[in-house]
C-alpha cells in the first residue's frame, strides 16, 4: 500500500482544475497472493539489476531524475526500458486497488455537516475502504490479508496501524444505514480475515509496484488520458474485475458535480454518488482543515 497526493483536508483554493496531486488523495497499490510474492519480487529485483537502478520510483522515472536520467537523453534505451517496465507491471498476478478521494469534494460535502472536523479523518476513510474491499477478496478465497505500507513518518505510520487495529476491534465506522448496501464487514469478520500490518521502505519490491500502480489509478481523476490506467483496464487488473460483488472495486469518493466531470459510465470508474465517506473518529492529527 502506497499513497498519492496530500492526505490533509484541503483549503479553499483547491478546485476541480487543481493538479491531480492536489485534487486527489489515495491509499492503495497491489494485492498479491502469498504464493506469488517471491516470484513477483524476484522479477522486480532482476529488472532493477538489469537497468542498474536502486529501485523503481515513479516520480523519478517520470521526471528522468538520478539513475533514470538516460530516459531524457537516450530514446532507444527509453523505449526498451518502458517496454520492459510494462511487462513487469502488467502481470496477471497483480490486482490493482485503491480508495481515491477528491479532497475539495470531501471538504465541500462535510464542512457544513461536521464543522468541528470530528468526522474529517480522510486518511482513515481511504484506509478503511481500501482494506475492507481487499479483505472481502481474501474472505471469498478463504485467505487472510496482510497489509504492508510504505513508511512516511512516525505520526502517519502510527495512524495507519491504529486504523488497522480499529477495524479488527469494531469494524467500519460509517453510518450503518447509508452503508448497508455495501455489506460492510463486521469487527468479527475483520478479526477472521485480517492478519498483520507492517511498514517497509522503498527497497520492498512490492511497494515499488504499489507506487507505480496507485499513480495512474489516482491520476485519471485529472481528466487527462492516462496510458498506464488504460492498460490496467484493458488487462482487467483492477479489483473491480476480480470480484462478483459490484461494491468490491476501486473506490472513487466525493467526485460529485464539477469534480466528477472526468467520469464515464463504466463500472470501474466510480461508486454511486451519496455513498458514505466520512468516518466518525477524532480529527486526523496531521490534517489541517
C-alpha positions in Angstrom: 0.0 0.0 0.0 1.3 3.4 -1.0 -0.2 6.9 -1.1 -0.9 9.5 -3.7 -1.3 13.2 -3.2 -1.8 15.1 0.0 -3.6 13.5 2.9 -4.6 16.6 4.7 -8.0 18.3 4.3 -7.6 21.0 1.6 -8.0 24.7 1.9 -10.5 26.8 -0.1 -8.3 27.4 -3.1 -8.3 23.8 -4.3 -10.8 23.2 -7.0 -11.7 21.0 -10.0 -8.9 22.5 -12.1 -6.1 21.8 -9.5 -3.4 19.4 -10.4 -4.2 15.7 -9.6 -1.8 15.6 -6.6 -3.8 18.5 -5.0 -7.2 17.4 -6.2 -6.9 13.8 -5.0 -5.7 11.7 -2.1 -5.5 7.9 -2.4 -4.2 4.9 -0.5 -3.8 1.7 -2.5 -1.5 -0.4 -4.6 -1.3 -4.0 -5.4 -2.9 -7.2 -4.0 -0.7 -10.3 -4.5 -1.4 -13.9 -3.4 1.2 -15.2 -1.0 2.3 -18.0 -3.3 3.3 -15.4 -5.9 5.1 -12.9 -3.7 8.6 -14.3 -4.1 8.4 -14.7 -7.9 6.9 -11.2 -8.4 9.5 -9.6 -6.0 12.3 -11.5 -7.9 11.2 -10.0 -11.2 11.4 -6.5 -9.8 14.8 -7.1 -8.4 16.0 -8.6 -11.7 14.7 -5.6 -13.6 16.4 -3.1 -11.3 19.7 -5.1 -11.6 19.5 -5.2 -15.3 18.9 -1.4 -15.6 21.3 -0.6 -12.8 18.7 1.3 -10.7 18.3 1.0 -6.9 14.5 0.8 -7.0 11.5 1.8 -9.1 10.4 5.2 -8.0 7.5 6.5 -10.1 8.3 10.2 -9.7 12.0 9.7 -10.6 11.0 7.6 -13.6 8.5 10.2 -14.9 10.9 13.1 -14.4 14.1 11.2 -15.5 16.0 12.0 -12.4 19.1 10.4 -10.9 19.8 6.9 -12.2 16.8 7.4 -14.6 18.5 10.3 -16.4 19.0 8.3 -19.5 15.2 8.4 -20.1 15.7 12.0 -21.1 18.7 11.5 -23.3 18.6 8.1 -25.0 15.4 7.5 -26.9 16.3 3.9 -27.9 17.1 2.9 -24.3 14.0 4.8 -23.1 11.7 2.8 -25.4 13.2 -0.5 -24.4 13.0 0.4 -20.7 9.3 1.3 -20.8 8.5 -1.8 -22.9 10.1 -4.0 -20.3 8.6 -2.0 -17.5 5.1 -2.6 -19.0 5.8 -6.3 -19.0 6.8 -6.1 -15.3 3.8 -4.2 -14.1 1.1 -5.7 -16.4 1.4 -9.0 -14.5 -1.8 -11.0 -14.1 -0.7 -12.0 -10.6 -1.2 -8.4 -9.5 -4.5 -6.8 -8.6 -4.7 -3.0 -8.7 -6.7 -1.4 -5.9 -7.2 1.9 -4.1 -9.6 4.2 -2.4 -9.3 7.6 -4.2 -10.8 10.7 -2.6 -11.5 14.1 -4.1 -10.1 16.5 -1.5 -12.2 19.5 -2.3 -15.3 17.3 -2.8 -14.7 15.8 0.6 -14.3 19.3 2.1 -17.5 20.6 0.4 -19.6 17.6 1.4 -18.7 17.5 5.1 -17.6 21.1 6.1 -21.1 22.3 6.8 -22.3 19.0 8.2 -19.3 18.5 10.5 -17.8 22.0 11.1 -15.8 20.7 14.1 -14.0 18.2 11.9 -14.9 15.3 14.1 -15.6 13.2 11.0 -12.9 14.6 8.8 -10.3 11.8 9.1 -9.7 11.5 5.4 -6.8 9.1 5.7 -8.9 6.7 7.8 -11.7 6.8 5.3 -9.3 5.9 2.5 -7.6 3.2 4.6 -10.7 1.6 5.8 -12.4 1.4 2.4 -9.3 0.1 0.7 -8.5 -2.5 3.3 -12.1 -3.7 3.6 -12.5 -4.3 -0.1 -9.2 -6.2 -0.2 -10.4 -8.2 2.9 -13.6 -9.1 1.1 -11.5 -10.7 -1.7 -9.4 -12.6 0.9 -12.6 -13.7 2.7 -14.1 -15.0 -0.6 -11.0 -17.0 -1.3 -10.6 -18.4 2.3 -7.4 -16.3 2.9 -6.2 -13.7 5.4 -4.9 -10.3 4.4 -1.6 -8.8 5.3 -1.1 -5.0 4.8 2.3 -3.7 4.0 2.6 0.1 3.7 5.4 2.4 2.8 6.6 4.2 5.9 6.4 8.0 5.6 6.6 9.4 9.2 6.1 8.4 12.8 2.7 10.1 13.1 1.4 8.8 9.8 2.6 5.3 10.4 1.0 5.1 13.8 -2.3 6.3 12.4 -2.4 3.5 9.8 -1.6 0.9 12.4 -4.3 2.3 14.7 -6.8 2.2 11.8 -5.9 -1.4 11.2 -6.5 -2.2 14.9 -9.8 -0.3 14.9 -11.1 -2.4 12.0 -10.3 -5.6 13.9 -11.9 -4.3 17.1 -15.0 -2.6 15.8 -15.4 -2.8 12.1 -16.1 0.1 9.8 -17.1 3.5 11.3 -19.6 4.6 8.7 -23.3 5.3 9.1 -24.9 1.8 9.3 -28.0 2.9 7.3 -26.1 4.6 4.5 -23.5 1.8 4.1 -25.9 -1.2 4.3 -26.0 -1.6 0.6 -22.2 -2.1 0.6 -22.4 -5.1 3.0 -19.7 -3.8 5.4 -17.7 -6.3 7.2 -18.1 -6.6 11.0 -15.3 -6.4 13.5 -15.5 -10.2 13.9 -15.1 -10.7 10.2 -12.1 -8.4 10.1 -10.6 -10.4 13.0 -11.0 -13.6 11.0 -9.6 -12.2 7.8 -7.1 -9.5 8.7 -3.7 -10.9 9.7 -0.9 -8.3 10.3 0.2 -4.9 9.2 3.8 -3.6 9.0 5.7 -0.8 7.3 8.7 -1.1 4.9 10.9 1.1 2.8 11.3 1.7 -0.9 13.5 -1.3 -1.2 10.5 -3.6 -0.9 9.8 -4.7 -4.5 6.0 -4.9 -4.0 5.9 -1.4 -2.6 7.7 -0.3 -5.7 4.9 -1.8 -7.7 2.3 -0.3 -5.5 3.8 3.1 -6.2 3.7 2.5 -10.0 0.0 1.4 -9.8 -1.6 3.8 -7.4 -0.4 6.8 -9.5 -2.4 6.1 -12.7 -5.4 4.9 -10.7 -5.4 8.3 -9.0 -4.0 10.5 -11.8 -7.0 9.6 -14.0 -9.2 11.9 -11.9 -7.4 14.9 -13.6 -9.5 14.1 -16.7 -6.5 13.5 -18.9 -5.9 10.3 -20.8 -3.5 8.0 -18.9 -1.9 5.2 -20.9 -1.0 3.2 -17.7 -4.5 3.4 -16.4 -6.0 2.3 -19.7 -3.6 -0.7 -19.8 -4.8 -1.7 -16.3 -8.4 -1.6 -17.5 -7.6 -3.5 -20.8 -5.8 -6.2 -18.8 -8.7 -6.4 -16.3 -6.2 -5.9 -13.5 -8.4 -3.7 -11.3 -10.1 -5.2 -8.3 -13.4 -4.4 -10.0 -12.8 -7.3 -12.4 -11.8 -9.8 -9.8 -14.9 -10.0 -7.6 -18.5 -10.7 -8.4 -19.8 -8.1 -5.9 -20.1 -4.7 -7.7 -19.3 -2.9 -4.4 -15.8 -4.5 -4.3 -13.5 -2.5 -6.5 -11.5 0.8 -6.7 -13.5 3.4 -4.8 -13.7 7.0 -6.2 -15.1 9.1 -3.4 -16.7 12.6 -3.4 -16.2 13.2 -7.2 -19.6 14.9 -7.4 -20.7 17.7 -9.8 -17.8 19.5 -11.3 -15.3 17.2 -9.6 -16.6 14.2 -11.5 -16.6 15.6 -15.0 -13.8 13.0 -15.9 -16.1 10.1 -15.0 -17.5 7.7 -17.6 -20.3 5.3 -17.0 -18.1 2.2 -16.7 -18.4 0.1 -13.6 -14.7 0.6 -12.8 -14.7 4.4 -12.7 -16.9 5.3 -9.7 -19.3 4.3 -6.9 -22.7 5.9 -6.7 -23.0 9.5 -5.5 -24.1 9.8 -1.9 -22.1 6.8 -0.7 -20.8 7.2 2.8 -17.2 8.5 3.1 -16.8 10.3 6.4 -15.6 8.1 9.3 -16.7 9.0 12.8 -13.4 9.4 14.6 -11.4 12.2 16.2 -9.7 14.6 13.7 -6.6 13.3 12.0 -3.8 14.9 14.0 -1.8 15.5 10.8 -4.7 17.2 9.0 -5.0 20.9 8.5 -8.7 21.8 7.9 
